[in-house]
Amino acid sequence: MARAHGARAQMALAFETVYGTPPASGYRLMPFARTTLGAEQPLLNSELLGYGRDPLAPIKDAVTADGEVVVPIDVEAFGFWLKAAFGAPTTTGTTPKTHTFQSGNWTLPSMAIEVAMPEVPRFAMYAGCVMDQLSWQMNRSGLLTATARLIAQGEAIAATTAAGTPTALGLQRFGHFNGVVKRNGSALGNVVSAEITYANGLDRIETIRNDGKIEGADPGMAALTGRIEVRFADSALVTQAIDGTPCELEFAYSLGANASFTFTAHAVYLPVPRIEIPGPQGIQASFDWQAAKATSPARMCTAVLVNTVTGY
C-alpha cells in the first residue's frame, strides 16, 4: 500500500477565466516548500434533548477552504504569485523583459491550484483561489521564501489529475546574499533584518448555497506593513519618525542584468521606537512601519520582476 510523502507532492497553477471554474489547460508546475492549503468542514454537536444521555448524530457545518503556500522567491515562478497579489503586470522590453506590478487594482485574478499526491492517488483541485496576503523576510543568511495566504472557493478531490502535464519553469532562486535595502534611493546601512507584508483585505462572500462554498472573495482596503531591525548608529530614522514625514523604502534582489526583483514602498511612515539597552552588546532599534498611497507615483507600492518570461 502506497503512503503519501511530501517529497513526491506536486503543485500546478493556472489562472481562471471564470471565478471558481478551473481551466482545462495552461497549468504551470510551481515550486513550493510546504503548504497548508485545504478544505475543512467541522461538525456541529446536536443540541436536542429527550433522547437519553448519549448524543444524537452531529450535523455538518459550512466548508472553509484556505491556507498558506510557502514558495521560493525566484526569477520566474514568483511572478505568478505577484500577479495573484497585484493583478496582471505591464510588460516591456525584449531581452530581458520587465514586468511591473502595481498596487491599487480593484479586481484580482483567481487561480485554480491542484495539489497532487500521486502515490495515494489524491489530486485536490482548489478553485477560486484569491491572494489574501503575501509576506517575506530579509535576513543575512538562510533560504529566501515568501508565504502566500490564499482563500479558495472550494475543494474537489479526484483520483486522476485535472491539470494534465503542467509546464515546468526554470528555477533560479534569489538568496538573502543578493538582497539590499534602500531608503530614498540610497543603501540603508546597519539593517539586521526586514519584514514585508502586503495584504489585500479579502472579504469572503458567504451566501446560502447547497454546496457549502463561498460566492467569492472581494478585495477590501489594502495594507502594506513591515518591520526593519537596525543597529543603532545614527538618528536618521528616529528623526524621520519624530517629524512624521514619509520615506521610500526599496527591497531588492539581483542576479545580474537579466534577473532581478525590486519591491518599492513609495510612502513609508515610521513609528517612534523605544531604544532599549539590554546589556553590554550592541543596541538595536525596531521600526514597525506602515505604507500609504504616495503623491508621486499615485500608489502605495510597485513590484518589478526582470526575467526572460514572455508574460504572466
N, C-alpha and C positions, 0 to 999 in steps of 0.2 A: 504494500500500500504506500503510495507516494505521500510525502509530507511537504507542506509549503515551506519554502525558505526565502528570506528576503533577497538573497544573492541572485535568485532566478526571477525575481519580480521585474516587471517592465511597466512603463507608463507611456501612454500615447495621448496626444493632444491635438485637437482641431477646433477652429473657431466655427461657431454655429451661424447659419443664416437666419434661422428662426429660433427664438429662445426656447430651450427645452427639447429641441429636435436635433439629435446627433447627426452630423453629415455622414454620407455613405463612404466618403473617401477624403483624402487630403490630410491624413494624420501624420504627425511627426513624433519620432521616438525621443522622449525627453529624459535627460539625465536628472537623477534625484538621489538624495541621501537617505531620506526617510519621509514617511507620510502618515498622517492620522485621518486622511480623507475617508469618510464613510458615512453610512446612514444608520440611525438607531430609532427604535420605536419602543418606548417604555410601556410598561403595563400599569394599569390603574387598579388598585385594590377595590374589591366590592364593598360598598357601604351598607348593603342591605342586611336587615335583621330578621330574626324569626326562623332561621334555618339551622339553629344549633350553634355550637362553638366553632365548628370548622367553617372556614370562609368559602364563599362561592367563587367560581372561576373569575379571574381578572379580565379586564377589558383593555383592548389595545388603545393606545393614545396616538397622537399625531406623529408623523415621521419627521425627523430632523436630519438633514444631510449637509454636512460641512466638515471642516478640518483644515489642517495645515500641510504644506508640502515644503520641505527643505531642499533647496536647489543650489547648485554652484552658480556663482556669478562668473559667467564665461562670455566668450566673444559672440557666439551665435544664438544659442538656445535661450539665453536670458532675455533676448528681445521679445520673445513671445509673452513672457511674464510682464515685461514693461508695457506691452500693448494691452494686456488684460487690466493693468493698473491705470493707464492713462488714456487708452484709445489708440487708434491707428496713428502711426508716425508720418511725418513728412520726410520723404527720402530724396536725397540729392546726391550727385556725384556718379562716377562710373567705377573706378577702382582706386581707392576704396569707396564704399557708399556710406553716407552719413544719414542715420535715422534719428530724427528729432521728435521726442515725445514731450507733450506739454500738459500741464495740469489745467483743470477748469472745464473739461468736456462734460456736457450734460448727459450724454449716453455712454455706456461702457459695453464692450463686446462680451458675449457669453461664450463659454467653451464647453466642449464635450471632452471628458478625460476618462480614459479606460485604464484601470489598474489590473494587471494580469498576474495571476499565479498559475502558470501553465501546468504544474505538476498535479494539481488537485483534480480536474482543472476548474478554475474560477476566474471569470472575466467580469469585473464590475465596471459598468459604464455609469458615469456621473454626468448627467445632462444639466444644462443651465448653470454651469459654474461661473460665478462672477467674483472678481477680486475685491475682497474687503480691505485687506491690509498687506503691505509689502514692507519688510524691515530687514536690516542687516547691521553688522557691527564692523568697525575698523580697528584692528589691533596691530601690534608689531609682528606677530607670528601666528601660526595656526592656519587652518583651512578657511578659505573665504566662502561663505554661503549666505544665502538670503532665505527668509521664511515668508512664504506666500499663504495668507489666510483666505480661504475660499468659502463661499456659500453656494451650495448646489440646490437644484430643484428636487432631485430625487436620485435613486439608485436602481439600476437594473442588473440583475445577475444572470449570466449565461454560461454555458459550458464551452462555447466557442467564441472567438474574438469577433467583434463587430468593427474593428479598426483596420482589418486587412493586414497588410505588411507596411508598417509605418516607415517613413523616410527618416533615415538617421542623419543627423547633422555632425559636422566636425566639432570635436570637443577641444577647446583651447581655453583653459581656465586662467582667470586673473588670480593673483595672490596678494596677500597683505603687503608683501615686499614691493609690489607695483603701485601702492596707493600713496596719495598725497592729499593734504587738506589745505585749502587756500581761503584766505579772508580778504575780500575786496581785491582779488587778483594776485595777492602775494602769499607765499607759503606761510602757513601758521606754524610757528615753532613750538616746541615743548608739549606737543599733543601726545598724551599717553594712550587714549582710546577715544572712539567716537561711536555714537549710535544714531541711526536714521530710521524713522518710521513714517510711512505715508499711509494714511487711512482714507478710504472713500466713504465711510459712514453709511454703509448699506442699510436699507430699511426693508426687512422681509415683508412681503405682501402675503399674509396668511389668511387666505379665503377658505370658504367651505367647499371642499372637493371630495369626491368619493375615492380618490386615490391617495389622499393624505399629503399630497405635495403642495408646495407653495406656488403662488401665482407668478412670483418674480422677486427680484431684489433690486430696488431702485437706489441710486446713489444719493446721499444726503450731502451735508456740508463736509468738504474735505478738510483734512488736518495733516500738517507736517510738523512733526516734533522730533526731538532727539536730545542727545547729551554729548558734551565734549568734556573730557577729563584732561586737564593740563597741569604741568609743573608750574608752580607759581614763580615766574621770573620777572614779570613786569605787570603794570596796571592797565594795559590797553583794553583788555576785555572787561575788567571791572569798571573802568571809566565809561565804556560804552553802555554797560548795564545801568549805571547810575544816571547817565544822560538820557536813557530811553530811546536812543537812536538805533536804527537797523543797520545791519551789515549784510554783505553777500557771502555765503559760505559755499565752497565748491569742494566736492569729494570726488576724486578722480583716480582712475587706474589706467595704465598704459603698457602695452606690449610692443610698441612701435607705431609707425605711421599708419598701419592698416588695421590696428586692433586697439581700441580704447573705449572706455566708458567714463562719462562725466555726468555727475548729478549736481545740479546747482539750485540752491535755495536762495531766491533773489532778495528777500527781505526777512532777515533773521533778527529776532529780539531776544536779548539775554536777560535773565533774572540776576539780581544782586546776590551773589553766593555767600555762604558762610565760610570764612577762611579759618580752618582749624589747625592747630599744631598738635599732632597726635604723638609726637615723640621726637627723638633726635634725627629721624630720617627726613628726606626731602618733603616739602609741603606741596600739596596738590589742591586744586580747586575744580569743582564740578559745576557746569552750567547746563541746566535743563532748558534748552532753547525752544522757541516756538517761531514758526514761519508764518508770514501773511502775504497777501497779494501785494506785489510791488507796483510802484508807479510806472517804471520802465525797466523791463518789459511788463506789461499788464497781466501778470500771472504770478503764481506762487513759486513754481519750480519748473525746471527743464531737465530732461534726461537725454543725453546724446550718446548713441552707440555707433561706433565706427567699425565696419567689417566688410566682408565681400558678399553678404547675403543680398539677393535682389530686392526683397521686400518682405514685410510682415503683414 
